Amino acid sequence: MSSQEEILSDARFSCVTRDPRFWEMPEKERKVKIDKRFRAMFHDKKFKLRYTVDKRGRPVNYTSSENLRKFYALSESDSDLSESDSKELTVKKKKKKKAKGKGEADS
């Protein structure tokens, strides 16, 4: 087999290097941006499937949520919101647990 450099230097394939159809897609544009309305699909159980075999029958151990993270990204303004929302939820849960613990200790 010939190397990649030899193929690109060949006059028959020189148009491939200049044609934007054959360029690699930029990392930023690779994922589809979705807004905050659809952020539940990353953590909701309805969207999570567990695969045991791939399309060719080989055993695998991954979930569909990994594929979602691979192809979709929250838009930048919404990702900041989602991070702050998740922090607020954890703080609220901690406060509720502490309140329940105090209520049980008093009685």
Secondary structure, DSSP 8 states (H G I E B T S, - for coil): ---HHHHHHSGGGHHHHH-GGGS---HHHHSEEE-GGGGGGGT-GGG--EEEE-TTS-EEEEEHHHHHHHHEEE-HHHHHHHHHHHHHHHHHHHHHHHHHHHHHHH-
